[in-house]
């Protein structure tokens, strides 16, 4: 009976996120912002224009997180919605709900996280994953060139 109770307790701890916790909201926001910043930088390069006021991520709603394995390493898939604010957005663009899905992996310490981005494998053997360190909190956001 003790073994059964111990097993149930371990499963409930796993489900509560004590063993595989949710990434902090700031980490998720930083991951979305970095993806958005990279996309905006590509667009600015394509149109040969200087970056004006960039849009920022706001009103994040996380609807799901689940731990999985990517390239043999533990990773967490986080999904939900967000809105954009700032920049030169119209009110319709600001009110638009946008879906997101990011894959995150813990860094060297428990407070460090990395954004995992898929990249095409040269040999055609599926996807490989690139780990991009996340900058959160008061640290300066990197701006891709």
C-alpha positions as a Markdown table, in Angstrom:
| # | Residue | x | y | z |
|---|---|---|---|---|
| 1 | Unk | 0.0 | 0.0 | 0.0 |
| 2 | Unk | 2.9 | 2.4 | 0.8 |
| 3 | Unk | 4.4 | 1.8 | -2.7 |
| 4 | Unk | 1.1 | 2.7 | -4.3 |
| 5 | Unk | 0.7 | 5.9 | -2.3 |
| 6 | Unk | 4.4 | 6.8 | -3.1 |
| 7 | Unk | 3.7 | 6.2 | -6.8 |
| 8 | Unk | 0.6 | 8.4 | -6.7 |
| 9 | Unk | 2.5 | 11.1 | -4.9 |
| 10 | Unk | 5.3 | 11.1 | -7.4 |
| 11 | Unk | 2.8 | 11.3 | -10.3 |
| 12 | Unk | 1.0 | 14.2 | -8.7 |
| 13 | Unk | 4.3 | 16.1 | -8.1 |
| 14 | Unk | 5.1 | 15.6 | -11.8 |
| 15 | Unk | 1.6 | 16.9 | -12.7 |
| 16 | Unk | 1.9 | 19.9 | -10.4 |
| 17 | Unk | 5.2 | 21.0 | -12.0 |
| 18 | Unk | 7.5 | 20.5 | -9.1 |
| 19 | Unk | 9.7 | 18.1 | -11.1 |
| 20 | Unk | 9.3 | 19.8 | -14.5 |
| 21 | Unk | 8.1 | 23.3 | -13.6 |
| 22 | Unk | 6.5 | 25.8 | -16.0 |
| 23 | Unk | 8.9 | 28.4 | -17.4 |
| 24 | Unk | 8.3 | 31.8 | -15.8 |
| 25 | Unk | 6.0 | 34.2 | -17.7 |
| 26 | Unk | 9.0 | 36.6 | -18.3 |
| 27 | Unk | 10.8 | 33.7 | -20.1 |
| 28 | Unk | 7.9 | 33.0 | -22.3 |
| 29 | Unk | 7.4 | 36.7 | -23.1 |
| 30 | Unk | 11.1 | 37.0 | -23.9 |
| 31 | Unk | 11.0 | 34.0 | -26.2 |
| 32 | Unk | 8.0 | 35.5 | -28.1 |
| 33 | Unk | 9.7 | 38.9 | -28.3 |
| 34 | Unk | 12.9 | 37.4 | -29.6 |
| 35 | Unk | 11.1 | 35.5 | -32.3 |
| 36 | Unk | 9.1 | 38.6 | -33.2 |
| 37 | Unk | 12.3 | 40.7 | -33.3 |
| 38 | Unk | 14.1 | 38.2 | -35.6 |
| 39 | Unk | 11.1 | 38.3 | -38.0 |
| 40 | Unk | 10.9 | 42.0 | -38.0 |
| 41 | Unk | 14.7 | 42.3 | -38.7 |
| 42 | Unk | 14.3 | 39.9 | -41.7 |
| 43 | Unk | 11.4 | 42.0 | -43.0 |
| 44 | Unk | 13.4 | 45.3 | -42.6 |
| 45 | Unk | 16.3 | 43.8 | -44.5 |
| 46 | Unk | 14.0 | 42.6 | -47.3 |
| 47 | Unk | 12.5 | 46.0 | -47.7 |
| 48 | Unk | 15.7 | 47.9 | -47.2 |
| 49 | Unk | 14.2 | 50.1 | -44.5 |
| 50 | Unk | 15.4 | 51.2 | -41.2 |
| 51 | Unk | 13.6 | 49.8 | -38.1 |
| 52 | Unk | 11.2 | 52.4 | -36.9 |
| 53 | Unk | 9.2 | 51.8 | -33.7 |
| 54 | Unk | 9.1 | 48.1 | -33.3 |
| 55 | Unk | 6.0 | 46.4 | -32.0 |
| 56 | Unk | 6.2 | 44.7 | -28.6 |
| 57 | Unk | 4.5 | 41.6 | -27.1 |
| 58 | Unk | 1.7 | 42.2 | -24.7 |
| 59 | Unk | -1.3 | 40.4 | -23.0 |
| 60 | Unk | 0.2 | 36.9 | -23.1 |
| 61 | Unk | -2.2 | 34.1 | -22.3 |
| 62 | Unk | -0.6 | 30.7 | -21.8 |
| 63 | Unk | -3.1 | 27.9 | -22.6 |
| 64 | Unk | -0.8 | 24.9 | -22.5 |
| 65 | Unk | 2.6 | 23.7 | -21.5 |
| 66 | Unk | 3.9 | 20.2 | -21.7 |
| 67 | Unk | 7.3 | 18.7 | -21.3 |
| 68 | Unk | 8.7 | 16.7 | -24.2 |
| 69 | Unk | 12.0 | 15.6 | -25.6 |
| 70 | Unk | 13.7 | 17.3 | -28.6 |
| 71 | Unk | 17.0 | 15.9 | -30.0 |
| 72 | Unk | 17.3 | 13.7 | -26.9 |
| 73 | Unk | 17.0 | 16.6 | -24.5 |
| 74 | Unk | 14.1 | 17.7 | -22.2 |
| 75 | Unk | 12.2 | 20.7 | -23.5 |
| 76 | Unk | 8.9 | 22.4 | -22.7 |
| 77 | Unk | 6.4 | 23.3 | -25.4 |
| 78 | Unk | 4.4 | 26.4 | -24.4 |
| 79 | Unk | 1.4 | 27.5 | -26.4 |
| 80 | Unk | -1.1 | 30.4 | -26.1 |
| 81 | Unk | -2.0 | 33.8 | -27.5 |
| 82 | Unk | -0.6 | 37.3 | -27.4 |
| 83 | Unk | -1.4 | 40.8 | -28.7 |
| 84 | Unk | 1.0 | 43.4 | -30.1 |
| 85 | Unk | 1.4 | 46.9 | -28.8 |
| 86 | Unk | 3.4 | 49.9 | -29.8 |
| 87 | Unk | 5.1 | 50.4 | -33.1 |
| 88 | Unk | 3.0 | 51.7 | -36.0 |
| 89 | Unk | 0.2 | 49.3 | -35.5 |
| 90 | Unk | -3.4 | 50.2 | -36.3 |
| 91 | Unk | -6.0 | 49.6 | -33.6 |
| 92 | Unk | -7.2 | 46.6 | -35.6 |
| 93 | Unk | -3.7 | 45.1 | -35.6 |
| 94 | Unk | -3.4 | 45.8 | -31.8 |
| 95 | Unk | -6.7 | 44.0 | -31.1 |
| 96 | Unk | -5.8 | 41.0 | -33.2 |
| 97 | Unk | -5.2 | 37.8 | -31.1 |
| 98 | Unk | -2.1 | 36.0 | -32.3 |
| 99 | Unk | -1.3 | 32.4 | -31.6 |
| 100 | Unk | 2.2 | 31.3 | -30.4 |
| 101 | Unk | 4.0 | 28.1 | -29.8 |
| 102 | Unk | 7.6 | 28.1 | -28.4 |
| 103 | Unk | 9.9 | 25.4 | -27.3 |
| 104 | Unk | 12.1 | 26.2 | -24.4 |
| 105 | Unk | 15.0 | 24.4 | -22.6 |
| 106 | Unk | 16.6 | 25.0 | -19.3 |
| 107 | Unk | 20.1 | 26.5 | -19.4 |
| 108 | Unk | 23.1 | 25.9 | -17.3 |
| 109 | Unk | 21.3 | 27.2 | -14.1 |
| 110 | Unk | 17.7 | 26.9 | -13.1 |
| 111 | Unk | 17.1 | 30.6 | -13.9 |
| 112 | Unk | 18.5 | 30.4 | -17.4 |
| 113 | Unk | 16.4 | 29.3 | -20.4 |
| 114 | Unk | 17.0 | 28.9 | -24.1 |
| 115 | Unk | 14.6 | 29.2 | -27.0 |
| 116 | Unk | 14.7 | 26.2 | -29.3 |
| 117 | Unk | 14.3 | 27.0 | -33.0 |
| 118 | Unk | 14.0 | 24.3 | -35.7 |
| 119 | Unk | 16.5 | 24.4 | -38.5 |
| 120 | Unk | 16.5 | 22.2 | -41.6 |
| 121 | Unk | 19.0 | 19.4 | -41.6 |
| 122 | Unk | 21.4 | 19.3 | -44.6 |
| 123 | Unk | 21.1 | 15.6 | -45.0 |
| 124 | Unk | 17.3 | 15.5 | -45.1 |
| 125 | Unk | 17.1 | 13.6 | -41.8 |
| 126 | Unk | 14.4 | 15.9 | -40.4 |
| 127 | Unk | 14.9 | 18.9 | -38.2 |
| 128 | Unk | 17.7 | 20.0 | -36.0 |
| 129 | Unk | 17.2 | 22.4 | -33.1 |
| 130 | Unk | 19.2 | 25.6 | -32.5 |
| 131 | Unk | 19.4 | 26.8 | -28.9 |
| 132 | Unk | 19.2 | 30.6 | -28.5 |
| 133 | Unk | 19.9 | 32.0 | -25.1 |
| 134 | Unk | 17.0 | 34.1 | -23.7 |
| 135 | Unk | 17.6 | 37.6 | -22.3 |
| 136 | Unk | 15.0 | 38.4 | -19.6 |
| 137 | Unk | 14.3 | 40.9 | -16.9 |
| 138 | Unk | 16.5 | 44.0 | -16.8 |
| 139 | Unk | 19.0 | 42.7 | -19.2 |
| 140 | Unk | 19.3 | 44.4 | -22.6 |
| 141 | Unk | 17.4 | 42.7 | -25.4 |
| 142 | Unk | 19.7 | 41.6 | -28.3 |
| 143 | Unk | 18.8 | 43.1 | -31.6 |
| 144 | Unk | 19.6 | 40.9 | -34.6 |
| 145 | Unk | 21.5 | 42.7 | -37.4 |
